[in-house]
């Protein structure tokens, strides 16, 4: 059994190091970081991705293997497909992303590379909106989500807008996100991205329209808010010494999904308000630890580290 099957296109983030002009590389994008976070919680996880046969692609694949994440598709293709994101912090604490390159249409993940047997073996299928693309060829993630939904699997989706995949076309990105909501059970969205789906007041309508079981609205240092069966669940955040850290949101979501599985959730029928609240608290601590240690892969915490804070 695979607890979480994570799928989608990949990024490598370069985050500010301890010295001027120095950077720390880490596997980026919600699918990779969430997969590693789940693995560090001691759960089984498989990652379906496609990367180039170059230094950056090898770094990403080595990082996944180092953290016991099973690679579930051909490891390398001849052309470089890995997008590099340089992350800098502005004086006001905001993050600025500069992208060095982006995947071409012919190097996107293909439908044939997503194995139905892996979906059958998995409990949760996870994808991020980086997995979607302006390229019409980028259909593998959507088809995997649809197939998982049809098979009654739990489908997790992390809205995470990246203009590199959409040529700055926010309308097209929003339309694509709305199109996949019909397959989603767990939706994670941040304050910055909630306008993409019509605003926070619209979330209950979306849940009813698309039969979404849980929506988690992440609020940064303020914590998170969950919507479930007409109820609102508030969980306060934790103050961290660091200003920001790329990967904290993925650490949160990896922790959230891990805690659901630790509590034995295998279908929406297993959910309860208490289990969701515990999972959010668990995710909050995971993101908090990531921020405290400035967001390198090593900062994605283990189950023991998270539980020590609870």
KOLNUNU-952805 format. One record per residue (C-alpha): residue in three letters; chain; x, y, z. Coordinates in steps of 0.25 Angstrom, whole numbers, plus 5000, padded with zeros to 4 digits. Layout:
// KOLNUNU-952805
<site "ALA", "A", <X, Y, Z>>
...
// end
This chain:
// KOLNUNU-952805
<site "UNK", "A", <5000, 5000, 5000>>
<site "UNK", "A", <5005, 5014, 4997>>
<site "UNK", "A", <4999, 5024, 5007>>
<site "UNK", "A", <5001, 5036, 4998>>
<site "UNK", "A", <5004, 5036, 4983>>
<site "UNK", "A", <5009, 5050, 4979>>
<site "UNK", "A", <5009, 5054, 4964>>
<site "UNK", "A", <5013, 5066, 4955>>
<site "UNK", "A", <5023, 5075, 4949>>
<site "UNK", "A", <5035, 5079, 4957>>
<site "UNK", "A", <5043, 5091, 4962>>
<site "UNK", "A", <5056, 5093, 4969>>
<site "UNK", "A", <5056, 5105, 4978>>
<site "UNK", "A", <5069, 5113, 4981>>
<site "UNK", "A", <5066, 5119, 4994>>
<site "UNK", "A", <5075, 5130, 5001>>
<site "UNK", "A", <5087, 5124, 5008>>
<site "UNK", "A", <5094, 5129, 5021>>
<site "UNK", "A", <5104, 5138, 5012>>
<site "UNK", "A", <5101, 5149, 5002>>
<site "UNK", "A", <5099, 5143, 4988>>
<site "UNK", "A", <5099, 5129, 4993>>
<site "UNK", "A", <5087, 5120, 4991>>
<site "UNK", "A", <5082, 5106, 4996>>
<site "UNK", "A", <5076, 5097, 4986>>
<site "UNK", "A", <5064, 5089, 4990>>
<site "UNK", "A", <5054, 5080, 4982>>
<site "UNK", "A", <5043, 5090, 4980>>
<site "UNK", "A", <5028, 5090, 4976>>
<site "UNK", "A", <5017, 5084, 4984>>
<site "UNK", "A", <5017, 5070, 4979>>
<site "UNK", "A", <5032, 5068, 4983>>
<site "UNK", "A", <5032, 5075, 4996>>
<site "UNK", "A", <5019, 5069, 5001>>
<site "UNK", "A", <5024, 5055, 4997>>
<site "UNK", "A", <5037, 5057, 5005>>
<site "UNK", "A", <5029, 5063, 5017>>
<site "UNK", "A", <5020, 5050, 5017>>
<site "UNK", "A", <5032, 5041, 5016>>
<site "UNK", "A", <5039, 5048, 5028>>
<site "UNK", "A", <5026, 5044, 5036>>
<site "UNK", "A", <5029, 5030, 5033>>
<site "UNK", "A", <5019, 5027, 5023>>
<site "UNK", "A", <5020, 5021, 5009>>
<site "UNK", "A", <5020, 5031, 4998>>
<site "UNK", "A", <5022, 5030, 4983>>
<site "UNK", "A", <5026, 5042, 4974>>
<site "UNK", "A", <5022, 5042, 4959>>
<site "UNK", "A", <5030, 5053, 4952>>
<site "UNK", "A", <5039, 5055, 4940>>
<site "UNK", "A", <5052, 5062, 4940>>
<site "UNK", "A", <5064, 5065, 4931>>
<site "UNK", "A", <5077, 5057, 4930>>
<site "UNK", "A", <5085, 5068, 4936>>
<site "UNK", "A", <5091, 5073, 4949>>
<site "UNK", "A", <5078, 5079, 4954>>
<site "UNK", "A", <5069, 5067, 4950>>
<site "UNK", "A", <5079, 5057, 4957>>
<site "UNK", "A", <5079, 5066, 4970>>
<site "UNK", "A", <5064, 5065, 4970>>
<site "UNK", "A", <5063, 5050, 4968>>
<site "UNK", "A", <5075, 5048, 4978>>
<site "UNK", "A", <5067, 5056, 4988>>
<site "UNK", "A", <5055, 5048, 4987>>
<site "UNK", "A", <5062, 5035, 4988>>
<site "UNK", "A", <5070, 5040, 5000>>
<site "UNK", "A", <5057, 5042, 5007>>
<site "UNK", "A", <5051, 5028, 5003>>
<site "UNK", "A", <5041, 5034, 4993>>
<site "UNK", "A", <5039, 5024, 4982>>
<site "UNK", "A", <5041, 5029, 4968>>
<site "UNK", "A", <5029, 5024, 4960>>
<site "UNK", "A", <5032, 5028, 4946>>
<site "UNK", "A", <5044, 5028, 4937>>
<site "UNK", "A", <5055, 5036, 4944>>
<site "UNK", "A", <5061, 5044, 4933>>
<site "UNK", "A", <5059, 5049, 4919>>
<site "UNK", "A", <5069, 5055, 4910>>
<site "UNK", "A", <5064, 5069, 4910>>
<site "UNK", "A", <5065, 5078, 4922>>
<site "UNK", "A", <5051, 5080, 4928>>
<site "UNK", "A", <5053, 5084, 4942>>
<site "UNK", "A", <5050, 5099, 4945>>
<site "UNK", "A", <5059, 5106, 4954>>
<site "UNK", "A", <5053, 5117, 4964>>
<site "UNK", "A", <5062, 5127, 4970>>
<site "UNK", "A", <5055, 5132, 4983>>
<site "UNK", "A", <5059, 5145, 4989>>
<site "UNK", "A", <5053, 5152, 5001>>
<site "UNK", "A", <5050, 5167, 4999>>
<site "UNK", "A", <5052, 5177, 5010>>
<site "UNK", "A", <5037, 5176, 5014>>
<site "UNK", "A", <5038, 5161, 5016>>
<site "UNK", "A", <5031, 5157, 5003>>
<site "UNK", "A", <5037, 5146, 4994>>
<site "UNK", "A", <5041, 5149, 4980>>
<site "UNK", "A", <5042, 5137, 4970>>
<site "UNK", "A", <5051, 5138, 4958>>
<site "UNK", "A", <5050, 5126, 4948>>
<site "UNK", "A", <5062, 5122, 4940>>
<site "UNK", "A", <5055, 5113, 4930>>
<site "UNK", "A", <5042, 5105, 4929>>
<site "UNK", "A", <5038, 5092, 4923>>
<site "UNK", "A", <5035, 5090, 4908>>
<site "UNK", "A", <5021, 5084, 4904>>
<site "UNK", "A", <5028, 5072, 4899>>
<site "UNK", "A", <5035, 5069, 4912>>
<site "UNK", "A", <5023, 5070, 4921>>
<site "UNK", "A", <5018, 5057, 4929>>
<site "UNK", "A", <5011, 5048, 4919>>
<site "UNK", "A", <4998, 5040, 4922>>
<site "UNK", "A", <5005, 5027, 4919>>
<site "UNK", "A", <5015, 5030, 4930>>
<site "UNK", "A", <5005, 5030, 4941>>
<site "UNK", "A", <5002, 5016, 4944>>
<site "UNK", "A", <4988, 5012, 4948>>
<site "UNK", "A", <4993, 5001, 4957>>
<site "UNK", "A", <5000, 5011, 4966>>
<site "UNK", "A", <4987, 5019, 4967>>
<site "UNK", "A", <4980, 5006, 4971>>
<site "UNK", "A", <4991, 5003, 4982>>
<site "UNK", "A", <4990, 5017, 4988>>
<site "UNK", "A", <4981, 5023, 4998>>
<site "UNK", "A", <4983, 5038, 4995>>
<site "UNK", "A", <4986, 5044, 4982>>
<site "UNK", "A", <4993, 5058, 4983>>
<site "UNK", "A", <4995, 5068, 4972>>
<site "UNK", "A", <4999, 5083, 4972>>
<site "UNK", "A", <4995, 5094, 4962>>
<site "UNK", "A", <5009, 5094, 4957>>
<site "UNK", "A", <5005, 5081, 4951>>
<site "UNK", "A", <4995, 5088, 4942>>
<site "UNK", "A", <5001, 5096, 4930>>
<site "UNK", "A", <4997, 5105, 4918>>
<site "UNK", "A", <5002, 5094, 4909>>
<site "UNK", "A", <4990, 5085, 4905>>
<site "UNK", "A", <5000, 5073, 4906>>
<site "UNK", "A", <5000, 5075, 4921>>
<site "UNK", "A", <4988, 5066, 4923>>
<site "UNK", "A", <4994, 5054, 4931>>
<site "UNK", "A", <4992, 5060, 4945>>
<site "UNK", "A", <4977, 5064, 4942>>
<site "UNK", "A", <4975, 5050, 4936>>
<site "UNK", "A", <4981, 5043, 4948>>
<site "UNK", "A", <4973, 5052, 4958>>
<site "UNK", "A", <4960, 5048, 4950>>
<site "UNK", "A", <4964, 5033, 4950>>
<site "UNK", "A", <4967, 5034, 4965>>
<site "UNK", "A", <4953, 5040, 4967>>
<site "UNK", "A", <4946, 5030, 4959>>
<site "UNK", "A", <4953, 5019, 4967>>
<site "UNK", "A", <4948, 5025, 4980>>
<site "UNK", "A", <4962, 5029, 4985>>
<site "UNK", "A", <4964, 5042, 4993>>
<site "UNK", "A", <4969, 5053, 4984>>
<site "UNK", "A", <4978, 5065, 4990>>
<site "UNK", "A", <4980, 5077, 4982>>
<site "UNK", "A", <4989, 5089, 4986>>
<site "UNK", "A", <4986, 5102, 4979>>
<site "UNK", "A", <4999, 5109, 4977>>
<site "UNK", "A", <5000, 5119, 4966>>
<site "UNK", "A", <5013, 5119, 4958>>
<site "UNK", "A", <5013, 5129, 4946>>
<site "UNK", "A", <5025, 5121, 4940>>
<site "UNK", "A", <5015, 5110, 4936>>
<site "UNK", "A", <5005, 5120, 4931>>
<site "UNK", "A", <5012, 5131, 4924>>
<site "UNK", "A", <5006, 5141, 4934>>
<site "UNK", "A", <4992, 5137, 4929>>
<site "UNK", "A", <4984, 5137, 4942>>
<site "UNK", "A", <4971, 5135, 4935>>
<site "UNK", "A", <4975, 5122, 4929>>
<site "UNK", "A", <4982, 5117, 4941>>
<site "UNK", "A", <4969, 5120, 4949>>
<site "UNK", "A", <4960, 5113, 4939>>
<site "UNK", "A", <4969, 5101, 4940>>
<site "UNK", "A", <4968, 5100, 4955>>
<site "UNK", "A", <4953, 5101, 4954>>
<site "UNK", "A", <4953, 5090, 4944>>
<site "UNK", "A", <4960, 5080, 4954>>
<site "UNK", "A", <4952, 5083, 4966>>
<site "UNK", "A", <4941, 5073, 4962>>
<site "UNK", "A", <4952, 5062, 4965>>
<site "UNK", "A", <4957, 5068, 4979>>
<site "UNK", "A", <4954, 5063, 4993>>
<site "UNK", "A", <4964, 5072, 5000>>
<site "UNK", "A", <4967, 5086, 4995>>
<site "UNK", "A", <4978, 5094, 5001>>
<site "UNK", "A", <4978, 5109, 4997>>
<site "UNK", "A", <4985, 5121, 5003>>
<site "UNK", "A", <4980, 5135, 5006>>
<site "UNK", "A", <4988, 5140, 4993>>
<site "UNK", "A", <4981, 5130, 4984>>
<site "UNK", "A", <4967, 5130, 4989>>
<site "UNK", "A", <4963, 5141, 4980>>
<site "UNK", "A", <4965, 5131, 4968>>
<site "UNK", "A", <4953, 5123, 4972>>
<site "UNK", "A", <4944, 5135, 4975>>
<site "UNK", "A", <4948, 5139, 4989>>
<site "UNK", "A", <4946, 5133, 5003>>
<site "UNK", "A", <4931, 5135, 5004>>
<site "UNK", "A", <4930, 5126, 4992>>
<site "UNK", "A", <4937, 5114, 4997>>
<site "UNK", "A", <4925, 5107, 5003>>
<site "UNK", "A", <4918, 5109, 4990>>
<site "UNK", "A", <4929, 5102, 4983>>
<site "UNK", "A", <4929, 5091, 4993>>
<site "UNK", "A", <4915, 5088, 4990>>
<site "UNK", "A", <4916, 5089, 4975>>
<site "UNK", "A", <4928, 5080, 4974>>
<site "UNK", "A", <4926, 5071, 4986>>
<site "UNK", "A", <4939, 5075, 4993>>
<site "UNK", "A", <4940, 5069, 5006>>
<site "UNK", "A", <4950, 5079, 5013>>
<site "UNK", "A", <4956, 5093, 5009>>
<site "UNK", "A", <4968, 5097, 5017>>
<site "UNK", "A", <4971, 5112, 5016>>
<site "UNK", "A", <4985, 5115, 5021>>
<site "UNK", "A", <4987, 5128, 5027>>
<site "UNK", "A", <5002, 5128, 5029>>
<site "UNK", "A", <5007, 5132, 5043>>
<site "UNK", "A", <4992, 5133, 5047>>
<site "UNK", "A", <4990, 5118, 5045>>
<site "UNK", "A", <4979, 5112, 5037>>
<site "UNK", "A", <4964, 5111, 5035>>
<site "UNK", "A", <4956, 5099, 5031>>
<site "UNK", "A", <4943, 5098, 5024>>
<site "UNK", "A", <4936, 5084, 5027>>
<site "UNK", "A", <4921, 5080, 5026>>
<site "UNK", "A", <4916, 5095, 5028>>
<site "UNK", "A", <4926, 5097, 5040>>
<site "UNK", "A", <4938, 5106, 5041>>
<site "UNK", "A", <4950, 5101, 5049>>
<site "UNK", "A", <4960, 5111, 5053>>
<site "UNK", "A", <4974, 5107, 5057>>
<site "UNK", "A", <4984, 5118, 5062>>
<site "UNK", "A", <4998, 5118, 5056>>
<site "UNK", "A", <5011, 5119, 5064>>
<site "UNK", "A", <5021, 5131, 5064>>
<site "UNK", "A", <5034, 5128, 5058>>
<site "UNK", "A", <5047, 5135, 5059>>
<site "UNK", "A", <5050, 5134, 5044>>
<site "UNK", "A", <5042, 5144, 5034>>
<site "UNK", "A", <5039, 5134, 5023>>
<site "UNK", "A", <5043, 5121, 5017>>
<site "UNK", "A", <5040, 5114, 5004>>
<site "UNK", "A", <5034, 5100, 5006>>
<site "UNK", "A", <5026, 5104, 5019>>
<site "UNK", "A", <5013, 5102, 5012>>
<site "UNK", "A", <5017, 5089, 5006>>
<site "UNK", "A", <5022, 5084, 5020>>
<site "UNK", "A", <5008, 5088, 5025>>
<site "UNK", "A", <5001, 5080, 5015>>
<site "UNK", "A", <5010, 5068, 5016>>
<site "UNK", "A", <5008, 5068, 5031>>
<site "UNK", "A", <4993, 5070, 5029>>
<site "UNK", "A", <4992, 5058, 5020>>
<site "UNK", "A", <5001, 5050, 5029>>
<site "UNK", "A", <4993, 5052, 5041>>
<site "UNK", "A", <4980, 5048, 5034>>
<site "UNK", "A", <4987, 5035, 5030>>
<site "UNK", "A", <4992, 5033, 5044>>
<site "UNK", "A", <4978, 5034, 5049>>
<site "UNK", "A", <4974, 5024, 5040>>
<site "UNK", "A", <4966, 5032, 5029>>
<site "UNK", "A", <4964, 5024, 5017>>
<site "UNK", "A", <4952, 5031, 5011>>
<site "UNK", "A", <4943, 5043, 5013>>
<site "UNK", "A", <4934, 5035, 5022>>
<site "UNK", "A", <4946, 5034, 5032>>
<site "UNK", "A", <4947, 5049, 5034>>
<site "UNK", "A", <4942, 5056, 5046>>
<site "UNK", "A", <4943, 5070, 5052>>
<site "UNK", "A", <4953, 5065, 5062>>
<site "UNK", "A", <4962, 5058, 5052>>
<site "UNK", "A", <4963, 5070, 5043>>
<site "UNK", "A", <4966, 5079, 5055>>
<site "UNK", "A", <4977, 5070, 5059>>
<site "UNK", "A", <4983, 5069, 5045>>
<site "UNK", "A", <4983, 5084, 5044>>
<site "UNK", "A", <4990, 5086, 5057>>
<site "UNK", "A", <5000, 5075, 5053>>
<site "UNK", "A", <5002, 5082, 5039>>
<site "UNK", "A", <5003, 5096, 5046>>
<site "UNK", "A", <5015, 5090, 5055>>
<site "UNK", "A", <5021, 5084, 5042>>
<site "UNK", "A", <5021, 5098, 5035>>
<site "UNK", "A", <5026, 5105, 5048>>
<site "UNK", "A", <5038, 5096, 5049>>
<site "UNK", "A", <5041, 5098, 5034>>
<site "UNK", "A", <5040, 5114, 5036>>
<site "UNK", "A", <5049, 5113, 5048>>
<site "UNK", "A", <5060, 5106, 5040>>
<site "UNK", "A", <5058, 5115, 5028>>
<site "UNK", "A", <5053, 5105, 5019>>
<site "UNK", "A", <5064, 5095, 5014>>
<site "UNK", "A", <5060, 5081, 5011>>
<site "UNK", "A", <5066, 5077, 5024>>
<site "UNK", "A", <5056, 5086, 5031>>
<site "UNK", "A", <5044, 5077, 5027>>
<site "UNK", "A", <5042, 5071, 5041>>
<site "UNK", "A", <5040, 5056, 5045>>
<site "UNK", "A", <5028, 5051, 5052>>
<site "UNK", "A", <5036, 5051, 5065>>
<site "UNK", "A", <5040, 5066, 5063>>
<site "UNK", "A", <5026, 5070, 5061>>
<site "UNK", "A", <5020, 5062, 5072>>
<site "UNK", "A", <5030, 5068, 5082>>
<site "UNK", "A", <5023, 5081, 5080>>
<site "UNK", "A", <5009, 5076, 5082>>
// end
